[in-house]
Each structure stands twice: as C-alpha cells, then as structure tokens.
Amino acid sequence: MLAVLPQEPDCVIGLGLLEQAQNDVYLLSQLIAFLDSLGPESVFVLLGHASWAGDLAQWAASTQPQRYLGHFPDISLYNESPQSYTNFFIYLRYCPLPSDQAITYVLCLPPGDYLSTTRNLLPKLNFKGRWVLPFLPAGHWPNRDFDPPQPLLIHTVTRSGTLRFWPVLESLLKALGRQTAVCGYPDENRRLMSGLRWPAEQQVKALPLTALTDPVARIRASMWDPALRFPSREQILAYYLQELADLDFYQARLLHCHVFVPIEPFLKLENTRLIALMRDPRDVLISFYFAYLNKGYFLDYQRYQTEYPQTHKAALLQSLAENGWQYLSFNKLLDFPDLKTLAQHYLTCLNSPQVSVVRFEDLHQAPEATYLKLLTAQGLLEQPYYSLAPEQFKRALRLEDFEFQTHGRRKRGQAMDPQELNYGSHRRGLVGDWQAHFTPQLKEQLKALIGPELIQLGYERDLNW
C-alpha cells in the first residue's frame, strides 16, 4: 500500500496489490482506505468491470455521495447501445466532468488490461487527474513521465550508420510497446516527382561531352538541370513535414534522409522527442563515395567495371566534401550535403536540449551501454509496465551484426573488391576508415573546411591529424 500520498495533481499511482489480486475483500479494504485518505474535497470515478468494482461502487454511493461521480464498467471507444450511460465516453459527451477539481480515476481492471487502457484514456483526458492502478508496484509517476506518451522522431543522414542503428533501436522500442515506422522517401511521392524524371536516353544526351569521359567533370556537373529538374529542399522539407503530421502518441518514426533535410524544422514539433545519429563526417564522406559514386551511379556499369576510377578518387572526394552532390535519375533521388553543412547539422543536434545524440562510434565500441543510456534518457526503462530482459537485448544487438546483415557473406572490416559494392550498403562499417583513403593534400583541405567543427564535435583535439 502507498505510504505517502503524492502531492502532484496529475499522476499515476500504484498500490502494490498484485499479490492480493484474487482476494476481493482485502482489495476493497485497501481501496476504501486509500480513497478515504484523499480527503473530503476530492472526487473520484470508478472505471472498469472487475468483479470487485460493483461492491466498491456500492460503498461509494452509500457513504461518499458528495465525492463519488459514478462507475463506468464500459470504457471502450465504441458502443452498440449509445443510450447506455455505462459507457464512460458517452457519459462525457453529455455530462462533462468538473474542470475545477482534481479527479481520481480508479482502474477496476485486471493488470493485463492496464497498458492498453491507460494509453487510450490518458491522452483523451489530456493527462489530467490521478490514476489509481491497484496492481502496479507501490509508487507514483507524473502522468507525462509514466509510459512517456511523446512520439519519437529518429533523424539520420545517409551513410551515417542507419542500418547499424535502426534495426536494433526498432527491436528495443517494439519490446517497450512502441509502434514503429519509417518515413517514405520523396522519390516515392508521385506528385512531388511527376515531371522530374528523364528517360535514360535523354539523360545521356543532356550530359556535357566532358562528363561522358571525365568522372570528375560529371560529378561536378552534379545533375543535369538543377533549376528545373530537382525538387528544392523547401519542397522536400514540406514533404517530410506532411509525412510527420500524423505522428501520434506512443509512436516512433525513422526519418532517414537520402535527401538531406536539416533537423531545425523538426525542433519546433510540439511534444515530440528527437533522436539524431551522428558519425564522423570524414567517415560519412568515405562511405558515400564507395556506396554511390564508386558503384556506377555516375559512370555506366560497363565503364565502371573496366575503368575503376581510382585515379580520380582524391578529386572526387574533394568535390563531394566542398560541394555535396545531387543525383536524379528515372528511379533515384539523392542529395548529399557538403561537409560544412553536415558538420553544422551535427553541431545543431548536439546543442539542442530536446535532441538525444547517438554517436556511431559509441555503437561500435559499447553498443549495449549506448542503447541503455539512450532508452534511459527517453524515460522508457524505469517503468512499471515493462522491462528489457538480458536475452531481449542480446537478440536486438544481433540485428546490427555485420555477418547477420550480409547473410554470412562478409565480416565487419573485411575488404571488398569493387564488384562486391553492388551487394548493397554494407561495405566495412568501421570507425576511422577515412585514414586509409585521404591523401595529405585532401587532409589539409578538410582541415580548412571543417577543422574547427571536428574539434567542437569531439572527433579531434586539434588540427594535427
């Protein structure tokens, strides 16, 4: 039984009576004692159809007529007999509850119905009132910290390690009772993309002659008609904001940006918690180079196989770092930001209190501790409804295993031949891989470009790298 009555007007209260769940007489005595302790000014409602609810309602009607607002066995959203005031929502439609008093709601239900019921009722009543759940462990939790209702928005940039991060996080969130989904991509939106795609033969005709023979010229051309053929970042942002307009309580949505969208507009979403994945921009650059440029997106496949562009790598990396890249074909839409923009995006995430930042490097070195820290920061672990068993964590972490994701073809860090790059997004998955690919000249250029940002992000102590 709760020893001290909480002072918060809006909270969930557990009475710790689970062991006595089959003892109706004991339950009634404890609930009556608790309701008496609330004082003569408090009012209360009984919700649910438990076997002991009727006896509690009879006691309340006979001894507490000034405080007792009624018993509603039916708390479903739909009812075939609308004239029946035993349905709580129908009663509210015609008889609003007093708004000037703190109401106590006693849930008269088996413990297995608690989760679905509180998720149904608390949002609809604006998380107001005291909610007494007799079978929860003895304690109390503020309504908005109990089973946190705020939706989660997980923001990741292409090549930042999303395939390592999201499968594990999604598995853990599902185990914690969250609904998960992934935002669609802009190139899946016919209305946004209509009239933007060119047939392949038109693309080739539109290319400058130098771009057909010089891969550096082609990547610097970026795309064939940027003013008319590529949707603006404002259009893409509007698309994602529309995608997220229906983000609801107890949901988690992954916003994975193959088309770069900064996080600032999403900081304005009310009652939404944000998580951002961050990776050393230099490793993001290398990952993008191998995943897209070296896979034949800017060279046709035959030329790619016969003229692997190793001689152009430094120039291509420099162009990507300084200018980013936009790519639009008949079935692909990409917008990779320049490294200055990417680094500034990461700094915004780090400096925004409402954003929880997860580093790819921490996932590499200490995955379990990193996920535990993240879920604790979201208030999802210290809850009476659920807990994560060690075997659940073990199963979830298996999802990030490199050999598991490549169906046993490769292990993390294993070198790849150029032809193997077409197997998908799994190349090496290492930290600091940029050191094997940067020339001394490129290092100096990147120090001038993002050197201060790398220090602020914690990836370097100084410019001596």
C-alpha positions in Angstrom: 0.0 0.0 0.0 1.2 3.5 -0.8 2.8 5.0 2.3 2.7 8.7 1.4 0.1 10.3 -0.8 1.8 12.2 -3.7 1.3 15.9 -4.0 1.1 16.0 -7.8 -2.5 16.6 -9.0 -1.8 14.7 -12.2 -0.1 11.3 -11.6 -0.4 7.6 -11.9 -0.5 5.8 -8.5 0.3 2.1 -7.9 -0.9 0.5 -4.8 1.2 -2.7 -5.0 -1.7 -5.1 -4.5 -0.9 -7.6 -7.3 -0.2 -10.5 -4.8 -3.7 -9.9 -3.4 -5.4 -9.8 -6.8 -7.7 -12.8 -6.0 -8.7 -11.5 -2.6 -11.6 -9.2 -3.2 -12.2 -8.5 0.4 -8.7 -7.3 1.0 -8.7 -5.3 -2.2 -11.8 -3.5 -1.2 -10.5 -2.7 2.3 -7.3 -1.2 0.8 -9.0 0.8 -1.9 -11.6 2.2 0.6 -8.7 3.2 3.0 -6.9 4.9 0.1 -10.0 6.8 -1.1 -10.7 7.9 2.4 -7.1 9.2 2.7 -7.7 11.6 -0.3 -9.8 13.9 1.9 -13.4 15.2 1.8 -12.7 17.7 -1.1 -11.5 15.1 -3.6 -13.8 13.4 -6.2 -13.4 10.0 -7.8 -14.6 7.9 -10.6 -14.6 4.1 -11.0 -13.6 2.7 -14.4 -13.8 -1.0 -15.4 -15.6 -4.2 -14.9 -13.6 -6.2 -12.3 -15.5 -8.5 -10.1 -15.0 -6.2 -7.0 -15.9 -3.0 -8.8 -19.6 -3.3 -8.1 -19.0 -3.7 -4.4 -16.7 -0.6 -4.4 -19.3 1.4 -6.3 -22.0 0.3 -3.7 -19.8 1.6 -0.9 -19.1 4.8 -2.7 -22.7 5.5 -3.5 -23.9 4.9 0.1 -21.1 6.6 2.1 -19.5 9.1 -0.3 -22.3 10.6 -2.4 -20.7 14.1 -2.5 -17.4 12.8 -3.8 -18.4 9.9 -6.0 -19.1 10.7 -9.7 -20.1 7.2 -10.9 -19.0 3.8 -12.0 -18.5 3.1 -15.7 -17.9 -0.6 -16.5 -17.5 0.1 -20.2 -14.6 2.3 -21.3 -14.4 1.2 -24.9 -14.4 3.8 -27.7 -17.5 2.2 -29.4 -20.7 1.0 -28.0 -23.7 -0.5 -29.8 -26.1 1.0 -27.3 -25.3 4.7 -27.3 -28.2 5.4 -24.9 -26.4 3.5 -22.2 -24.5 5.8 -19.8 -22.5 2.8 -18.5 -20.0 3.8 -21.3 -17.6 6.4 -20.0 -17.1 8.2 -23.3 -20.8 8.5 -23.9 -21.3 9.9 -20.4 -18.6 12.5 -21.1 -20.4 13.6 -24.2 -23.5 14.7 -22.3 -22.2 15.2 -18.7 -18.7 16.8 -18.7 -16.7 16.2 -15.6 -16.0 19.1 -13.3 -13.0 21.1 -14.6 -12.2 22.9 -11.3 -11.4 19.8 -9.3 -8.6 17.2 -9.4 -10.4 13.9 -10.2 -9.1 10.5 -9.1 -9.8 7.6 -11.5 -9.7 4.1 -10.1 -9.0 1.5 -12.7 -11.1 -1.6 -11.9 -9.4 -3.9 -14.4 -7.1 -7.0 -14.4 -3.5 -5.9 -14.7 -3.1 -7.3 -18.2 -5.5 -4.5 -19.4 -3.6 -1.7 -17.8 -1.3 -0.7 -20.7 -3.9 -0.5 -23.5 -6.4 1.2 -21.2 -4.0 4.0 -19.9 -2.8 4.6 -23.5 -6.4 5.0 -24.5 -7.6 7.2 -21.6 -4.7 9.4 -20.6 -4.3 11.2 -24.0 -8.1 11.6 -24.4 -8.3 13.3 -20.9 -5.3 15.4 -21.6 -3.2 13.6 -19.0 -5.2 15.2 -16.2 -6.1 13.7 -12.8 -4.8 11.0 -10.5 -5.0 7.5 -11.9 -5.1 4.7 -9.3 -3.9 1.3 -10.7 -4.2 -1.1 -7.7 -2.0 -3.8 -9.1 1.0 -1.7 -10.2 4.0 -1.7 -7.8 3.6 0.8 -4.9 4.7 4.2 -6.1 3.7 7.2 -8.2 4.7 8.7 -11.5 3.9 12.1 -13.1 1.4 11.4 -15.9 3.7 12.6 -18.7 6.7 10.6 -17.4 4.6 7.4 -17.0 5.0 5.3 -20.1 6.1 8.5 -21.9 3.5 9.3 -24.5 5.5 11.7 -26.6 6.2 10.3 -30.1 9.9 9.8 -31.0 11.4 11.1 -34.2 14.7 9.5 -35.2 16.7 11.6 -37.6 19.6 10.0 -39.6 21.6 11.2 -42.6 22.5 8.9 -45.4 25.7 6.9 -44.8 25.8 7.7 -41.1 25.2 4.1 -40.0 21.4 3.9 -40.1 21.4 0.1 -40.9 23.5 -0.5 -37.8 21.4 1.7 -35.6 17.7 1.5 -36.6 17.2 -2.3 -36.6 18.4 -2.6 -33.0 16.6 0.5 -31.8 13.4 -0.6 -33.5 13.5 -4.0 -31.9 14.0 -2.5 -28.5 11.3 0.1 -29.0 8.8 -2.7 -30.0 9.7 -4.6 -26.9 8.9 -1.5 -24.9 5.4 -1.2 -26.6 6.1 1.4 -29.2 4.7 1.4 -32.7 7.5 2.0 -35.2 7.5 3.1 -38.8 9.8 4.6 -41.4 9.1 7.8 -43.3 8.7 7.3 -47.0 11.2 8.8 -49.5 10.4 11.8 -51.6 11.1 9.8 -54.8 8.2 7.5 -53.8 5.8 10.5 -53.9 4.4 10.6 -57.5 3.0 14.1 -57.1 6.4 15.6 -55.9 8.4 13.7 -58.5 6.0 13.9 -61.5 7.7 15.5 -64.5 11.1 15.5 -62.8 12.4 12.2 -64.1 14.0 11.9 -67.5 14.3 8.8 -69.6 17.8 7.4 -69.6 18.5 8.3 -73.2 17.6 11.9 -72.5 19.9 11.9 -69.5 22.8 10.9 -71.7 22.0 13.4 -74.4 21.8 16.2 -71.8 25.3 15.5 -70.4 28.2 17.7 -71.4 30.6 15.8 -73.6 33.4 16.0 -71.0 31.1 14.3 -68.4 31.0 11.2 -70.6 34.7 10.7 -70.4 35.8 12.6 -67.2 34.2 11.4 -64.0 35.3 14.5 -62.1 33.5 16.7 -64.6 30.4 14.5 -64.3 30.3 14.7 -60.6 30.9 18.4 -60.6 28.0 18.7 -63.1 26.1 17.1 -60.2 22.8 16.9 -62.1 21.6 17.8 -65.5 19.2 20.6 -64.9 19.3 21.7 -61.3 17.0 24.7 -61.7 14.1 22.8 -63.3 14.6 19.1 -62.7 15.3 18.6 -59.0 12.8 19.4 -56.2 14.1 22.2 -53.9 15.0 21.4 -50.3 12.0 23.5 -49.3 9.7 21.1 -51.3 11.4 18.1 -49.8 11.1 19.6 -46.3 7.4 20.3 -46.9 7.0 16.6 -47.9 8.6 15.3 -44.7 6.6 17.7 -42.5 3.4 16.4 -44.2 4.6 12.9 -43.6 5.0 13.6 -39.9 1.8 15.5 -39.5 0.1 12.3 -38.2 2.8 11.4 -35.7 0.9 10.2 -32.7 1.4 9.3 -29.1 3.5 6.2 -28.3 4.9 6.1 -31.8 8.4 6.1 -33.1 9.3 7.2 -36.7 12.6 7.0 -38.5 13.3 9.9 -40.8 16.2 8.6 -42.9 17.3 11.3 -45.3 18.8 10.1 -48.6 17.8 13.6 -49.5 19.4 15.8 -46.8 16.9 17.6 -44.6 18.3 19.7 -41.6 16.9 19.0 -38.2 16.0 22.6 -37.3 12.3 22.5 -38.6 11.6 19.4 -36.5 12.8 21.1 -33.3 9.6 23.0 -33.5 7.3 20.0 -33.3 5.5 20.2 -30.0 5.6 17.2 -27.6 8.0 15.3 -29.8 11.3 13.8 -28.6 14.1 13.7 -31.1 17.0 11.3 -31.5 19.8 12.0 -34.0 22.5 9.7 -35.2 25.9 11.3 -35.7 29.1 10.0 -37.4 32.5 11.5 -38.1 31.8 13.5 -41.3 35.0 12.2 -42.8 33.8 8.6 -42.5 30.4 9.6 -43.9 32.2 11.0 -46.9 34.1 7.8 -47.5 31.0 5.7 -47.0 29.1 7.8 -49.5 31.9 7.7 -52.0 32.0 3.9 -52.1 28.3 3.4 -51.7 27.2 5.6 -54.5 30.0 7.2 -56.6 32.1 4.1 -56.9 29.1 1.8 -57.6 28.4 3.2 -61.0 25.8 5.8 -60.4 27.8 8.4 -62.2 29.5 6.0 -64.6 27.7 3.4 -66.6 28.3 -0.1 -65.3 30.5 -1.2 -68.2 32.8 1.7 -67.8 32.8 1.2 -64.1 33.9 -2.4 -64.4 36.7 -1.6 -66.9 37.8 1.8 -65.6 37.6 1.7 -61.9 38.2 5.4 -61.1 41.0 5.1 -58.6 42.9 7.8 -60.3 40.1 10.2 -59.8 39.3 9.4 -56.1 41.0 12.3 -54.5 39.4 14.8 -56.8 36.0 13.2 -56.4 36.3 13.2 -52.6 37.3 16.9 -52.6 34.4 17.8 -54.8 32.0 15.9 -52.6 33.4 17.5 -49.5 33.2 21.0 -50.8 30.0 20.9 -52.9 28.0 17.8 -51.9 26.1 16.0 -54.7 22.6 15.9 -56.1 21.6 13.0 -58.2 18.3 12.4 -60.0 17.6 9.6 -62.5 14.4 7.8 -63.5 14.4 5.8 -60.2 16.7 7.5 -57.8 16.8 10.8 -55.8 19.9 11.7 -53.7 21.0 14.9 -52.1 24.3 14.6 -50.2 25.3 17.8 -48.3 28.7 19.3 -48.4 30.7 18.5 -45.2 30.4 22.0 -43.8 26.6 21.7 -43.9 26.8 18.2 -42.4 29.1 19.3 -39.6 26.9 22.2 -38.8 23.9 19.9 -38.7 25.6 17.7 -36.2 26.5 20.8 -34.1 22.8 21.8 -34.1 21.9 18.4 -32.8 24.5 18.5 -30.1 23.5 22.0 -28.9 19.7 21.3 -28.9 18.5 20.1 -25.5 15.5 18.3 -27.0 17.7 16.1 -29.2 19.4 13.0 -27.9 22.5 12.4 -30.0 23.8 8.9 -30.6 27.4 8.5 -32.0 28.1 5.8 -34.5 31.4 5.4 -32.8 29.8 4.6 -29.5 27.6 2.0 -31.2 30.9 0.4 -32.4 32.7 0.4 -29.1 29.9 -0.1 -26.5 26.6 -0.9 -28.1 24.7 -2.2 -25.1 25.7 0.7 -22.8 24.8 3.2 -25.6 21.3 1.9 -26.1 20.7 1.6 -22.3 21.8 5.3 -21.9 19.5 6.4 -24.8 16.4 4.5 -23.6 17.0 5.8 -20.0 17.2 9.3 -21.3 13.9 8.8 -23.0 12.3 7.6 -19.8 11.5 4.2 -21.2 13.3 1.8 -18.9 12.2 2.8 -15.4 8.6 1.9 -16.0 6.3 -0.5 -14.1 4.7 -1.9 -17.3 7.7 -3.4 -18.9 11.4 -4.1 -18.7 14.1 -5.4 -21.0 15.5 -8.8 -20.2 19.1 -9.6 -21.0 18.1 -12.0 -23.7 15.9 -9.3 -25.4 19.0 -7.1 -25.6 21.1 -9.9 -26.9 18.5 -10.6 -29.7 18.3 -7.0 -30.6 22.0 -6.4 -30.7 22.3 -9.4 -33.1 20.5 -7.3 -35.7 23.4 -5.0 -36.0 25.9 -7.8 -36.6 27.7 -7.3 -39.9 27.7 -11.0 -40.8 24.0 -11.3 -39.9 23.1 -8.3 -42.1 25.1 -9.6 -45.1 23.6 -13.1 -44.7 27.0 -14.6 -43.8 28.8 -13.2 -46.9 31.2 -10.9 -45.0 32.5 -9.9 -41.6 32.9 -6.3 -40.3 36.1 -4.7 -41.6 36.6 -7.2 -44.4 38.0 -5.6 -47.6 35.8 -5.6 -50.7 36.5 -5.8 -54.4 34.9 -3.1 -56.5 32.4 -5.6 -57.9 31.2 -6.5 -54.4 30.0 -3.0 -53.8 26.8 -3.8 -55.7 25.7 -6.1 -52.9 24.2 -3.1 -51.1 25.0 -0.7 -48.3 27.3 -2.9 -46.2 30.9 -2.1 -47.1 33.1 -2.2 -44.0 31.3 -0.5 -41.1 34.4 0.7 -39.4 35.4 3.8 -37.4 38.2 5.9 -38.8 38.2 4.3 -42.3 38.8 7.7 -43.8 42.5 7.5 -42.8 43.1 4.8 -45.4 41.8 7.0 -48.2 42.7 10.6 -47.6 45.8 12.0 -49.2 47.9 14.6 -47.3 46.6 17.3 -49.6 43.0 16.3 -49.0 43.6 16.3 -45.3 44.8 19.9 -45.4 41.8 20.9 -47.5 39.4 19.3 -45.0 41.2 20.9 -42.0 40.4 24.3 -43.6 36.9 23.2 -44.4 35.7 21.6 -41.2 38.7 21.5 -38.8 37.1 23.7 -36.1 33.8 21.8 -36.4 35.6 18.4 -35.9 37.1 19.8 -32.7 33.7 21.0 -31.4 32.1 17.7 -32.3 34.7 15.9 -30.3 36.3 14.0 -33.2 39.7 15.8 -32.9 41.5 17.7 -30.2 43.4 20.0 -32.6 44.3 20.3 -36.3 47.3 17.9 -36.1 45.7 14.9 -37.8 
